[in-house]
Amino acid sequence: MSPPRKAQPPSFSSQEFRTALGMFATGVTIVTARTEDGGMVGLTANSFNSVSLDPPLVLWSLARAAASLAAFSTGSHYAVNVLAADQKSLAERFALKGANRWDSVGFTEGIGGAPLLTGAAAAFECFNRSRYEEGDHVIFVGEVERCSWRPGASPLLFHGGRFYTEHPF
C-alpha cells in the first residue's frame, strides 16, 4: 500500500487551528529592516526558530498580505530582536496596523541599517538568504552575521493570544 500523495482536507476550522496553535508558548520578536528609500519597517512576530548552527541560520514567517512584505523580500538584511519581559508595550505597538511604531523608540543601526532595539533580550543581524512561499505566508531564512544578548534578561512570552511578562509556575 503506497502512502497518500496529498493531505486530506482539514477536519477543523481556521479559528480552531489558530486556537490550537496558540497553545504553543513562544517568545516574542520584532523583526526590523530598512526600505530601499531608507525608511524603517518593523513588526511583532512570534514565528521565529533556529534552523542551523553551521552555518548559523534562523527563520521567521510573514503573511503575504503584510504591507511590509516588499521591504523584507527585497532588502539584503534584517534584524530579529527578541523582546525582554519589560518590552510588552513595544510588542503591542509593533503589532498594530497604521500605528506610529517608531515614535520615541530607542535603537542603534545594525548591519544593512536594520534597527537593533535598545533593551532587547537578544538580537540576530541577518543576511536575507532565502524565502519560501507556503500557504498564506512567506518563510524567511536569515544567515546570522552577528548576534548579541542581554545577560539575565527575562523573556516576553506569548501563549493563548496573550503576552506574559512572568514565567507561569
Chimera marker file (.cmm) of the C-alpha trace (Angstrom):
<marker_set name="trace">
<marker id="1" x="0.000" y="0.000" z="0.000" r="1" g="1" b="0" radius="0.5"/>
<marker id="2" x="1.538" y="3.321" z="-1.053" r="1" g="1" b="0" radius="0.5"/>
<marker id="3" x="1.283" y="6.459" z="1.081" r="1" g="1" b="0" radius="0.5"/>
<marker id="4" x="-1.226" y="9.126" z="0.006" r="1" g="1" b="0" radius="0.5"/>
<marker id="5" x="0.169" y="11.770" z="-2.361" r="1" g="1" b="0" radius="0.5"/>
<marker id="6" x="-1.923" y="14.623" z="-0.967" r="1" g="1" b="0" radius="0.5"/>
<marker id="7" x="-3.032" y="15.695" z="2.508" r="1" g="1" b="0" radius="0.5"/>
<marker id="8" x="-6.645" y="15.125" z="3.459" r="1" g="1" b="0" radius="0.5"/>
<marker id="9" x="-8.801" y="18.261" z="3.791" r="1" g="1" b="0" radius="0.5"/>
<marker id="10" x="-8.718" y="19.686" z="7.342" r="1" g="1" b="0" radius="0.5"/>
<marker id="11" x="-11.355" y="18.479" z="9.780" r="1" g="1" b="0" radius="0.5"/>
<marker id="12" x="-11.293" y="21.804" z="11.673" r="1" g="1" b="0" radius="0.5"/>
<marker id="13" x="-11.971" y="25.498" z="11.079" r="1" g="1" b="0" radius="0.5"/>
<marker id="14" x="-9.321" y="28.207" z="10.692" r="1" g="1" b="0" radius="0.5"/>
<marker id="15" x="-10.280" y="29.523" z="14.139" r="1" g="1" b="0" radius="0.5"/>
<marker id="16" x="-9.891" y="26.069" z="15.723" r="1" g="1" b="0" radius="0.5"/>
<marker id="17" x="-6.465" y="25.749" z="14.081" r="1" g="1" b="0" radius="0.5"/>
<marker id="18" x="-5.422" y="29.194" z="15.362" r="1" g="1" b="0" radius="0.5"/>
<marker id="19" x="-6.609" y="28.337" z="18.888" r="1" g="1" b="0" radius="0.5"/>
<marker id="20" x="-4.674" y="25.070" z="18.877" r="1" g="1" b="0" radius="0.5"/>
<marker id="21" x="-1.527" y="26.837" z="17.619" r="1" g="1" b="0" radius="0.5"/>
<marker id="22" x="-1.928" y="29.375" z="20.428" r="1" g="1" b="0" radius="0.5"/>
<marker id="23" x="-1.327" y="26.609" z="22.963" r="1" g="1" b="0" radius="0.5"/>
<marker id="24" x="2.332" y="26.567" z="21.912" r="1" g="1" b="0" radius="0.5"/>
<marker id="25" x="4.098" y="29.144" z="24.084" r="1" g="1" b="0" radius="0.5"/>
<marker id="26" x="6.666" y="31.238" z="22.240" r="1" g="1" b="0" radius="0.5"/>
<marker id="27" x="8.976" y="34.134" z="22.723" r="1" g="1" b="0" radius="0.5"/>
<marker id="28" x="8.177" y="37.432" z="21.025" r="1" g="1" b="0" radius="0.5"/>
<marker id="29" x="10.294" y="39.242" z="18.449" r="1" g="1" b="0" radius="0.5"/>
<marker id="30" x="10.209" y="42.455" z="16.484" r="1" g="1" b="0" radius="0.5"/>
<marker id="31" x="11.729" y="41.984" z="13.043" r="1" g="1" b="0" radius="0.5"/>
<marker id="32" x="13.189" y="45.206" z="11.617" r="1" g="1" b="0" radius="0.5"/>
<marker id="33" x="14.728" y="46.381" z="8.350" r="1" g="1" b="0" radius="0.5"/>
<marker id="34" x="15.314" y="49.409" z="6.139" r="1" g="1" b="0" radius="0.5"/>
<marker id="35" x="13.352" y="50.087" z="2.981" r="1" g="1" b="0" radius="0.5"/>
<marker id="36" x="15.079" y="50.972" z="-0.284" r="1" g="1" b="0" radius="0.5"/>
<marker id="37" x="14.495" y="54.670" z="0.433" r="1" g="1" b="0" radius="0.5"/>
<marker id="38" x="15.934" y="54.416" z="3.968" r="1" g="1" b="0" radius="0.5"/>
<marker id="39" x="12.657" y="54.205" z="5.868" r="1" g="1" b="0" radius="0.5"/>
<marker id="40" x="12.280" y="51.771" z="8.751" r="1" g="1" b="0" radius="0.5"/>
<marker id="41" x="9.908" y="48.826" z="8.941" r="1" g="1" b="0" radius="0.5"/>
<marker id="42" x="9.230" y="46.602" z="11.895" r="1" g="1" b="0" radius="0.5"/>
<marker id="43" x="6.604" y="44.150" z="13.084" r="1" g="1" b="0" radius="0.5"/>
<marker id="44" x="5.878" y="41.893" z="16.018" r="1" g="1" b="0" radius="0.5"/>
<marker id="45" x="6.336" y="38.206" z="15.207" r="1" g="1" b="0" radius="0.5"/>
<marker id="46" x="6.345" y="35.036" z="17.257" r="1" g="1" b="0" radius="0.5"/>
<marker id="47" x="7.110" y="32.753" z="14.304" r="1" g="1" b="0" radius="0.5"/>
<marker id="48" x="10.860" y="32.549" z="14.958" r="1" g="1" b="0" radius="0.5"/>
<marker id="49" x="13.099" y="29.458" z="15.108" r="1" g="1" b="0" radius="0.5"/>
<marker id="50" x="16.687" y="28.404" z="14.878" r="1" g="1" b="0" radius="0.5"/>
<marker id="51" x="17.468" y="26.340" z="11.776" r="1" g="1" b="0" radius="0.5"/>
<marker id="52" x="21.192" y="25.555" z="11.831" r="1" g="1" b="0" radius="0.5"/>
<marker id="53" x="24.303" y="26.206" z="13.898" r="1" g="1" b="0" radius="0.5"/>
<marker id="54" x="26.697" y="25.757" z="10.969" r="1" g="1" b="0" radius="0.5"/>
<marker id="55" x="26.045" y="27.926" z="9.096" r="1" g="1" b="0" radius="0.5"/>
<marker id="56" x="24.116" y="29.982" z="11.669" r="1" g="1" b="0" radius="0.5"/>
<marker id="57" x="20.553" y="30.193" z="10.272" r="1" g="1" b="0" radius="0.5"/>
<marker id="58" x="17.228" y="31.347" z="11.709" r="1" g="1" b="0" radius="0.5"/>
<marker id="59" x="13.749" y="31.566" z="10.210" r="1" g="1" b="0" radius="0.5"/>
<marker id="60" x="10.590" y="33.584" z="10.671" r="1" g="1" b="0" radius="0.5"/>
<marker id="61" x="7.418" y="33.995" z="8.641" r="1" g="1" b="0" radius="0.5"/>
<marker id="62" x="5.318" y="36.909" z="7.409" r="1" g="1" b="0" radius="0.5"/>
<marker id="63" x="1.795" y="36.988" z="5.984" r="1" g="1" b="0" radius="0.5"/>
<marker id="64" x="1.688" y="37.564" z="2.234" r="1" g="1" b="0" radius="0.5"/>
<marker id="65" x="-0.847" y="40.339" z="2.888" r="1" g="1" b="0" radius="0.5"/>
<marker id="66" x="1.564" y="42.302" z="5.146" r="1" g="1" b="0" radius="0.5"/>
<marker id="67" x="2.293" y="45.853" z="3.988" r="1" g="1" b="0" radius="0.5"/>
<marker id="68" x="5.995" y="45.358" z="4.794" r="1" g="1" b="0" radius="0.5"/>
<marker id="69" x="6.401" y="42.226" z="2.659" r="1" g="1" b="0" radius="0.5"/>
<marker id="70" x="8.075" y="44.106" z="-0.206" r="1" g="1" b="0" radius="0.5"/>
<marker id="71" x="10.653" y="45.706" z="2.112" r="1" g="1" b="0" radius="0.5"/>
<marker id="72" x="11.583" y="42.384" z="3.715" r="1" g="1" b="0" radius="0.5"/>
<marker id="73" x="11.580" y="40.499" z="0.394" r="1" g="1" b="0" radius="0.5"/>
<marker id="74" x="13.890" y="42.891" z="-1.458" r="1" g="1" b="0" radius="0.5"/>
<marker id="75" x="16.215" y="44.088" z="1.313" r="1" g="1" b="0" radius="0.5"/>
<marker id="76" x="19.600" y="42.494" z="1.890" r="1" g="1" b="0" radius="0.5"/>
<marker id="77" x="19.429" y="42.496" z="5.715" r="1" g="1" b="0" radius="0.5"/>
<marker id="78" x="17.025" y="42.430" z="8.634" r="1" g="1" b="0" radius="0.5"/>
<marker id="79" x="17.285" y="42.062" z="12.392" r="1" g="1" b="0" radius="0.5"/>
<marker id="80" x="15.304" y="39.776" z="14.675" r="1" g="1" b="0" radius="0.5"/>
<marker id="81" x="15.022" y="41.477" z="18.074" r="1" g="1" b="0" radius="0.5"/>
<marker id="82" x="13.980" y="39.031" z="20.825" r="1" g="1" b="0" radius="0.5"/>
<marker id="83" x="11.969" y="41.035" z="23.329" r="1" g="1" b="0" radius="0.5"/>
<marker id="84" x="12.529" y="41.121" z="27.060" r="1" g="1" b="0" radius="0.5"/>
<marker id="85" x="9.664" y="40.987" z="29.582" r="1" g="1" b="0" radius="0.5"/>
<marker id="86" x="9.831" y="44.748" z="30.111" r="1" g="1" b="0" radius="0.5"/>
<marker id="87" x="9.127" y="45.373" z="26.392" r="1" g="1" b="0" radius="0.5"/>
<marker id="88" x="5.472" y="44.253" z="26.317" r="1" g="1" b="0" radius="0.5"/>
<marker id="89" x="4.231" y="47.714" z="25.279" r="1" g="1" b="0" radius="0.5"/>
<marker id="90" x="6.698" y="47.709" z="22.378" r="1" g="1" b="0" radius="0.5"/>
<marker id="91" x="5.376" y="44.318" z="21.206" r="1" g="1" b="0" radius="0.5"/>
<marker id="92" x="1.817" y="45.654" z="21.335" r="1" g="1" b="0" radius="0.5"/>
<marker id="93" x="2.737" y="48.834" z="19.438" r="1" g="1" b="0" radius="0.5"/>
<marker id="94" x="4.543" y="46.981" z="16.625" r="1" g="1" b="0" radius="0.5"/>
<marker id="95" x="1.576" y="44.582" z="16.302" r="1" g="1" b="0" radius="0.5"/>
<marker id="96" x="-0.865" y="47.422" z="15.478" r="1" g="1" b="0" radius="0.5"/>
<marker id="97" x="-1.638" y="48.347" z="11.883" r="1" g="1" b="0" radius="0.5"/>
<marker id="98" x="-1.154" y="52.003" z="10.995" r="1" g="1" b="0" radius="0.5"/>
<marker id="99" x="0.446" y="52.970" z="14.312" r="1" g="1" b="0" radius="0.5"/>
<marker id="100" x="3.484" y="55.254" z="14.503" r="1" g="1" b="0" radius="0.5"/>
<marker id="101" x="5.663" y="52.356" z="15.580" r="1" g="1" b="0" radius="0.5"/>
<marker id="102" x="8.983" y="54.209" z="15.703" r="1" g="1" b="0" radius="0.5"/>
<marker id="103" x="7.989" y="57.263" z="17.774" r="1" g="1" b="0" radius="0.5"/>
<marker id="104" x="10.428" y="57.510" z="20.749" r="1" g="1" b="0" radius="0.5"/>
<marker id="105" x="11.828" y="54.010" z="20.187" r="1" g="1" b="0" radius="0.5"/>
<marker id="106" x="15.496" y="53.614" z="21.115" r="1" g="1" b="0" radius="0.5"/>
<marker id="107" x="17.649" y="51.738" z="18.626" r="1" g="1" b="0" radius="0.5"/>
<marker id="108" x="21.086" y="51.542" z="17.085" r="1" g="1" b="0" radius="0.5"/>
<marker id="109" x="21.850" y="50.749" z="13.477" r="1" g="1" b="0" radius="0.5"/>
<marker id="110" x="22.916" y="47.227" z="12.672" r="1" g="1" b="0" radius="0.5"/>
<marker id="111" x="24.226" y="45.547" z="9.557" r="1" g="1" b="0" radius="0.5"/>
<marker id="112" x="22.498" y="46.839" z="6.438" r="1" g="1" b="0" radius="0.5"/>
<marker id="113" x="20.864" y="49.568" z="8.530" r="1" g="1" b="0" radius="0.5"/>
<marker id="114" x="18.430" y="47.214" z="10.277" r="1" g="1" b="0" radius="0.5"/>
<marker id="115" x="17.389" y="48.792" z="13.599" r="1" g="1" b="0" radius="0.5"/>
<marker id="116" x="18.535" y="46.987" z="16.756" r="1" g="1" b="0" radius="0.5"/>
<marker id="117" x="16.074" y="47.769" z="19.542" r="1" g="1" b="0" radius="0.5"/>
<marker id="118" x="17.520" y="49.092" z="22.785" r="1" g="1" b="0" radius="0.5"/>
<marker id="119" x="16.912" y="46.706" z="25.686" r="1" g="1" b="0" radius="0.5"/>
<marker id="120" x="16.145" y="43.599" z="23.629" r="1" g="1" b="0" radius="0.5"/>
<marker id="121" x="16.960" y="40.283" z="25.283" r="1" g="1" b="0" radius="0.5"/>
<marker id="122" x="18.824" y="39.239" z="22.116" r="1" g="1" b="0" radius="0.5"/>
<marker id="123" x="19.322" y="40.403" z="18.542" r="1" g="1" b="0" radius="0.5"/>
<marker id="124" x="20.173" y="38.475" z="15.398" r="1" g="1" b="0" radius="0.5"/>
<marker id="125" x="21.504" y="40.511" z="12.471" r="1" g="1" b="0" radius="0.5"/>
<marker id="126" x="20.730" y="38.550" z="9.340" r="1" g="1" b="0" radius="0.5"/>
<marker id="127" x="21.589" y="38.436" z="5.675" r="1" g="1" b="0" radius="0.5"/>
<marker id="128" x="18.331" y="37.781" z="3.796" r="1" g="1" b="0" radius="0.5"/>
<marker id="129" x="19.433" y="34.370" z="2.498" r="1" g="1" b="0" radius="0.5"/>
<marker id="130" x="16.234" y="32.806" z="1.125" r="1" g="1" b="0" radius="0.5"/>
<marker id="131" x="12.456" y="32.950" z="1.033" r="1" g="1" b="0" radius="0.5"/>
<marker id="132" x="9.823" y="30.257" z="0.580" r="1" g="1" b="0" radius="0.5"/>
<marker id="133" x="6.175" y="30.908" z="-0.241" r="1" g="1" b="0" radius="0.5"/>
<marker id="134" x="3.966" y="28.472" z="1.652" r="1" g="1" b="0" radius="0.5"/>
<marker id="135" x="0.217" y="28.886" z="2.084" r="1" g="1" b="0" radius="0.5"/>
<marker id="136" x="-0.655" y="32.448" z="3.085" r="1" g="1" b="0" radius="0.5"/>
<marker id="137" x="2.847" y="33.228" z="4.441" r="1" g="1" b="0" radius="0.5"/>
<marker id="138" x="6.416" y="33.703" z="3.250" r="1" g="1" b="0" radius="0.5"/>
<marker id="139" x="9.119" y="31.932" z="5.260" r="1" g="1" b="0" radius="0.5"/>
<marker id="140" x="12.334" y="33.948" z="5.535" r="1" g="1" b="0" radius="0.5"/>
<marker id="141" x="15.638" y="32.207" z="6.257" r="1" g="1" b="0" radius="0.5"/>
<marker id="142" x="18.340" y="34.520" z="7.523" r="1" g="1" b="0" radius="0.5"/>
<marker id="143" x="22.051" y="33.840" z="7.767" r="1" g="1" b="0" radius="0.5"/>
<marker id="144" x="23.144" y="35.357" z="11.070" r="1" g="1" b="0" radius="0.5"/>
<marker id="145" x="26.149" y="37.648" z="10.608" r="1" g="1" b="0" radius="0.5"/>
<marker id="146" x="26.169" y="38.992" z="14.160" r="1" g="1" b="0" radius="0.5"/>
<marker id="147" x="24.260" y="38.242" z="17.376" r="1" g="1" b="0" radius="0.5"/>
<marker id="148" x="24.110" y="39.791" z="20.823" r="1" g="1" b="0" radius="0.5"/>
<marker id="149" x="22.224" y="39.241" z="24.062" r="1" g="1" b="0" radius="0.5"/>
<marker id="150" x="21.490" y="40.931" z="27.359" r="1" g="1" b="0" radius="0.5"/>
<marker id="151" x="22.686" y="38.676" z="30.218" r="1" g="1" b="0" radius="0.5"/>
<marker id="152" x="19.977" y="37.972" z="32.776" r="1" g="1" b="0" radius="0.5"/>
<marker id="153" x="17.112" y="39.383" z="30.686" r="1" g="1" b="0" radius="0.5"/>
<marker id="154" x="13.741" y="37.713" z="31.267" r="1" g="1" b="0" radius="0.5"/>
<marker id="155" x="11.867" y="36.903" z="28.048" r="1" g="1" b="0" radius="0.5"/>
<marker id="156" x="8.496" y="38.228" z="26.943" r="1" g="1" b="0" radius="0.5"/>
<marker id="157" x="6.243" y="35.218" z="26.302" r="1" g="1" b="0" radius="0.5"/>
<marker id="158" x="3.147" y="34.710" z="24.150" r="1" g="1" b="0" radius="0.5"/>
<marker id="159" x="0.561" y="31.991" z="24.818" r="1" g="1" b="0" radius="0.5"/>
<marker id="160" x="-3.136" y="31.646" z="24.080" r="1" g="1" b="0" radius="0.5"/>
<marker id="161" x="-3.318" y="35.063" z="22.442" r="1" g="1" b="0" radius="0.5"/>
<marker id="162" x="-1.811" y="36.887" z="25.449" r="1" g="1" b="0" radius="0.5"/>
<marker id="163" x="1.574" y="38.298" z="26.422" r="1" g="1" b="0" radius="0.5"/>
<marker id="164" x="3.188" y="37.162" z="29.698" r="1" g="1" b="0" radius="0.5"/>
<marker id="165" x="5.907" y="39.072" z="31.482" r="1" g="1" b="0" radius="0.5"/>
<marker id="166" x="6.481" y="36.482" z="34.209" r="1" g="1" b="0" radius="0.5"/>
<marker id="167" x="7.053" y="32.786" z="33.893" r="1" g="1" b="0" radius="0.5"/>
<marker id="168" x="3.936" y="30.888" z="34.994" r="1" g="1" b="0" radius="0.5"/>
<marker id="169" x="4.608" y="28.275" z="37.696" r="1" g="1" b="0" radius="0.5"/>
<link id1="1" id2="2" r="1" g="1" b="0" radius="0.2"/>
<link id1="2" id2="3" r="1" g="1" b="0" radius="0.2"/>
<link id1="3" id2="4" r="1" g="1" b="0" radius="0.2"/>
<link id1="4" id2="5" r="1" g="1" b="0" radius="0.2"/>
<link id1="5" id2="6" r="1" g="1" b="0" radius="0.2"/>
<link id1="6" id2="7" r="1" g="1" b="0" radius="0.2"/>
<link id1="7" id2="8" r="1" g="1" b="0" radius="0.2"/>
<link id1="8" id2="9" r="1" g="1" b="0" radius="0.2"/>
<link id1="9" id2="10" r="1" g="1" b="0" radius="0.2"/>
<link id1="10" id2="11" r="1" g="1" b="0" radius="0.2"/>
<link id1="11" id2="12" r="1" g="1" b="0" radius="0.2"/>
<link id1="12" id2="13" r="1" g="1" b="0" radius="0.2"/>
<link id1="13" id2="14" r="1" g="1" b="0" radius="0.2"/>
<link id1="14" id2="15" r="1" g="1" b="0" radius="0.2"/>
<link id1="15" id2="16" r="1" g="1" b="0" radius="0.2"/>
<link id1="16" id2="17" r="1" g="1" b="0" radius="0.2"/>
<link id1="17" id2="18" r="1" g="1" b="0" radius="0.2"/>
<link id1="18" id2="19" r="1" g="1" b="0" radius="0.2"/>
<link id1="19" id2="20" r="1" g="1" b="0" radius="0.2"/>
<link id1="20" id2="21" r="1" g="1" b="0" radius="0.2"/>
<link id1="21" id2="22" r="1" g="1" b="0" radius="0.2"/>
<link id1="22" id2="23" r="1" g="1" b="0" radius="0.2"/>
<link id1="23" id2="24" r="1" g="1" b="0" radius="0.2"/>
<link id1="24" id2="25" r="1" g="1" b="0" radius="0.2"/>
<link id1="25" id2="26" r="1" g="1" b="0" radius="0.2"/>
<link id1="26" id2="27" r="1" g="1" b="0" radius="0.2"/>
<link id1="27" id2="28" r="1" g="1" b="0" radius="0.2"/>
<link id1="28" id2="29" r="1" g="1" b="0" radius="0.2"/>
<link id1="29" id2="30" r="1" g="1" b="0" radius="0.2"/>
<link id1="30" id2="31" r="1" g="1" b="0" radius="0.2"/>
<link id1="31" id2="32" r="1" g="1" b="0" radius="0.2"/>
<link id1="32" id2="33" r="1" g="1" b="0" radius="0.2"/>
<link id1="33" id2="34" r="1" g="1" b="0" radius="0.2"/>
<link id1="34" id2="35" r="1" g="1" b="0" radius="0.2"/>
<link id1="35" id2="36" r="1" g="1" b="0" radius="0.2"/>
<link id1="36" id2="37" r="1" g="1" b="0" radius="0.2"/>
<link id1="37" id2="38" r="1" g="1" b="0" radius="0.2"/>
<link id1="38" id2="39" r="1" g="1" b="0" radius="0.2"/>
<link id1="39" id2="40" r="1" g="1" b="0" radius="0.2"/>
<link id1="40" id2="41" r="1" g="1" b="0" radius="0.2"/>
<link id1="41" id2="42" r="1" g="1" b="0" radius="0.2"/>
<link id1="42" id2="43" r="1" g="1" b="0" radius="0.2"/>
<link id1="43" id2="44" r="1" g="1" b="0" radius="0.2"/>
<link id1="44" id2="45" r="1" g="1" b="0" radius="0.2"/>
<link id1="45" id2="46" r="1" g="1" b="0" radius="0.2"/>
<link id1="46" id2="47" r="1" g="1" b="0" radius="0.2"/>
<link id1="47" id2="48" r="1" g="1" b="0" radius="0.2"/>
<link id1="48" id2="49" r="1" g="1" b="0" radius="0.2"/>
<link id1="49" id2="50" r="1" g="1" b="0" radius="0.2"/>
<link id1="50" id2="51" r="1" g="1" b="0" radius="0.2"/>
<link id1="51" id2="52" r="1" g="1" b="0" radius="0.2"/>
<link id1="52" id2="53" r="1" g="1" b="0" radius="0.2"/>
<link id1="53" id2="54" r="1" g="1" b="0" radius="0.2"/>
<link id1="54" id2="55" r="1" g="1" b="0" radius="0.2"/>
<link id1="55" id2="56" r="1" g="1" b="0" radius="0.2"/>
<link id1="56" id2="57" r="1" g="1" b="0" radius="0.2"/>
<link id1="57" id2="58" r="1" g="1" b="0" radius="0.2"/>
<link id1="58" id2="59" r="1" g="1" b="0" radius="0.2"/>
<link id1="59" id2="60" r="1" g="1" b="0" radius="0.2"/>
<link id1="60" id2="61" r="1" g="1" b="0" radius="0.2"/>
<link id1="61" id2="62" r="1" g="1" b="0" radius="0.2"/>
<link id1="62" id2="63" r="1" g="1" b="0" radius="0.2"/>
<link id1="63" id2="64" r="1" g="1" b="0" radius="0.2"/>
<link id1="64" id2="65" r="1" g="1" b="0" radius="0.2"/>
<link id1="65" id2="66" r="1" g="1" b="0" radius="0.2"/>
<link id1="66" id2="67" r="1" g="1" b="0" radius="0.2"/>
<link id1="67" id2="68" r="1" g="1" b="0" radius="0.2"/>
<link id1="68" id2="69" r="1" g="1" b="0" radius="0.2"/>
<link id1="69" id2="70" r="1" g="1" b="0" radius="0.2"/>
<link id1="70" id2="71" r="1" g="1" b="0" radius="0.2"/>
<link id1="71" id2="72" r="1" g="1" b="0" radius="0.2"/>
<link id1="72" id2="73" r="1" g="1" b="0" radius="0.2"/>
<link id1="73" id2="74" r="1" g="1" b="0" radius="0.2"/>
<link id1="74" id2="75" r="1" g="1" b="0" radius="0.2"/>
<link id1="75" id2="76" r="1" g="1" b="0" radius="0.2"/>
<link id1="76" id2="77" r="1" g="1" b="0" radius="0.2"/>
<link id1="77" id2="78" r="1" g="1" b="0" radius="0.2"/>
<link id1="78" id2="79" r="1" g="1" b="0" radius="0.2"/>
<link id1="79" id2="80" r="1" g="1" b="0" radius="0.2"/>
<link id1="80" id2="81" r="1" g="1" b="0" radius="0.2"/>
<link id1="81" id2="82" r="1" g="1" b="0" radius="0.2"/>
<link id1="82" id2="83" r="1" g="1" b="0" radius="0.2"/>
<link id1="83" id2="84" r="1" g="1" b="0" radius="0.2"/>
<link id1="84" id2="85" r="1" g="1" b="0" radius="0.2"/>
<link id1="85" id2="86" r="1" g="1" b="0" radius="0.2"/>
<link id1="86" id2="87" r="1" g="1" b="0" radius="0.2"/>
<link id1="87" id2="88" r="1" g="1" b="0" radius="0.2"/>
<link id1="88" id2="89" r="1" g="1" b="0" radius="0.2"/>
<link id1="89" id2="90" r="1" g="1" b="0" radius="0.2"/>
<link id1="90" id2="91" r="1" g="1" b="0" radius="0.2"/>
<link id1="91" id2="92" r="1" g="1" b="0" radius="0.2"/>
<link id1="92" id2="93" r="1" g="1" b="0" radius="0.2"/>
<link id1="93" id2="94" r="1" g="1" b="0" radius="0.2"/>
<link id1="94" id2="95" r="1" g="1" b="0" radius="0.2"/>
<link id1="95" id2="96" r="1" g="1" b="0" radius="0.2"/>
<link id1="96" id2="97" r="1" g="1" b="0" radius="0.2"/>
<link id1="97" id2="98" r="1" g="1" b="0" radius="0.2"/>
<link id1="98" id2="99" r="1" g="1" b="0" radius="0.2"/>
<link id1="99" id2="100" r="1" g="1" b="0" radius="0.2"/>
<link id1="100" id2="101" r="1" g="1" b="0" radius="0.2"/>
<link id1="101" id2="102" r="1" g="1" b="0" radius="0.2"/>
<link id1="102" id2="103" r="1" g="1" b="0" radius="0.2"/>
<link id1="103" id2="104" r="1" g="1" b="0" radius="0.2"/>
<link id1="104" id2="105" r="1" g="1" b="0" radius="0.2"/>
<link id1="105" id2="106" r="1" g="1" b="0" radius="0.2"/>
<link id1="106" id2="107" r="1" g="1" b="0" radius="0.2"/>
<link id1="107" id2="108" r="1" g="1" b="0" radius="0.2"/>
<link id1="108" id2="109" r="1" g="1" b="0" radius="0.2"/>
<link id1="109" id2="110" r="1" g="1" b="0" radius="0.2"/>
<link id1="110" id2="111" r="1" g="1" b="0" radius="0.2"/>
<link id1="111" id2="112" r="1" g="1" b="0" radius="0.2"/>
<link id1="112" id2="113" r="1" g="1" b="0" radius="0.2"/>
<link id1="113" id2="114" r="1" g="1" b="0" radius="0.2"/>
<link id1="114" id2="115" r="1" g="1" b="0" radius="0.2"/>
<link id1="115" id2="116" r="1" g="1" b="0" radius="0.2"/>
<link id1="116" id2="117" r="1" g="1" b="0" radius="0.2"/>
<link id1="117" id2="118" r="1" g="1" b="0" radius="0.2"/>
<link id1="118" id2="119" r="1" g="1" b="0" radius="0.2"/>
<link id1="119" id2="120" r="1" g="1" b="0" radius="0.2"/>
<link id1="120" id2="121" r="1" g="1" b="0" radius="0.2"/>
<link id1="121" id2="122" r="1" g="1" b="0" radius="0.2"/>
<link id1="122" id2="123" r="1" g="1" b="0" radius="0.2"/>
<link id1="123" id2="124" r="1" g="1" b="0" radius="0.2"/>
<link id1="124" id2="125" r="1" g="1" b="0" radius="0.2"/>
<link id1="125" id2="126" r="1" g="1" b="0" radius="0.2"/>
<link id1="126" id2="127" r="1" g="1" b="0" radius="0.2"/>
<link id1="127" id2="128" r="1" g="1" b="0" radius="0.2"/>
<link id1="128" id2="129" r="1" g="1" b="0" radius="0.2"/>
<link id1="129" id2="130" r="1" g="1" b="0" radius="0.2"/>
<link id1="130" id2="131" r="1" g="1" b="0" radius="0.2"/>
<link id1="131" id2="132" r="1" g="1" b="0" radius="0.2"/>
<link id1="132" id2="133" r="1" g="1" b="0" radius="0.2"/>
<link id1="133" id2="134" r="1" g="1" b="0" radius="0.2"/>
<link id1="134" id2="135" r="1" g="1" b="0" radius="0.2"/>
<link id1="135" id2="136" r="1" g="1" b="0" radius="0.2"/>
<link id1="136" id2="137" r="1" g="1" b="0" radius="0.2"/>
<link id1="137" id2="138" r="1" g="1" b="0" radius="0.2"/>
<link id1="138" id2="139" r="1" g="1" b="0" radius="0.2"/>
<link id1="139" id2="140" r="1" g="1" b="0" radius="0.2"/>
<link id1="140" id2="141" r="1" g="1" b="0" radius="0.2"/>
<link id1="141" id2="142" r="1" g="1" b="0" radius="0.2"/>
<link id1="142" id2="143" r="1" g="1" b="0" radius="0.2"/>
<link id1="143" id2="144" r="1" g="1" b="0" radius="0.2"/>
<link id1="144" id2="145" r="1" g="1" b="0" radius="0.2"/>
<link id1="145" id2="146" r="1" g="1" b="0" radius="0.2"/>
<link id1="146" id2="147" r="1" g="1" b="0" radius="0.2"/>
<link id1="147" id2="148" r="1" g="1" b="0" radius="0.2"/>
<link id1="148" id2="149" r="1" g="1" b="0" radius="0.2"/>
<link id1="149" id2="150" r="1" g="1" b="0" radius="0.2"/>
<link id1="150" id2="151" r="1" g="1" b="0" radius="0.2"/>
<link id1="151" id2="152" r="1" g="1" b="0" radius="0.2"/>
<link id1="152" id2="153" r="1" g="1" b="0" radius="0.2"/>
<link id1="153" id2="154" r="1" g="1" b="0" radius="0.2"/>
<link id1="154" id2="155" r="1" g="1" b="0" radius="0.2"/>
<link id1="155" id2="156" r="1" g="1" b="0" radius="0.2"/>
<link id1="156" id2="157" r="1" g="1" b="0" radius="0.2"/>
<link id1="157" id2="158" r="1" g="1" b="0" radius="0.2"/>
<link id1="158" id2="159" r="1" g="1" b="0" radius="0.2"/>
<link id1="159" id2="160" r="1" g="1" b="0" radius="0.2"/>
<link id1="160" id2="161" r="1" g="1" b="0" radius="0.2"/>
<link id1="161" id2="162" r="1" g="1" b="0" radius="0.2"/>
<link id1="162" id2="163" r="1" g="1" b="0" radius="0.2"/>
<link id1="163" id2="164" r="1" g="1" b="0" radius="0.2"/>
<link id1="164" id2="165" r="1" g="1" b="0" radius="0.2"/>
<link id1="165" id2="166" r="1" g="1" b="0" radius="0.2"/>
<link id1="166" id2="167" r="1" g="1" b="0" radius="0.2"/>
<link id1="167" id2="168" r="1" g="1" b="0" radius="0.2"/>
<link id1="168" id2="169" r="1" g="1" b="0" radius="0.2"/>
</marker_set>
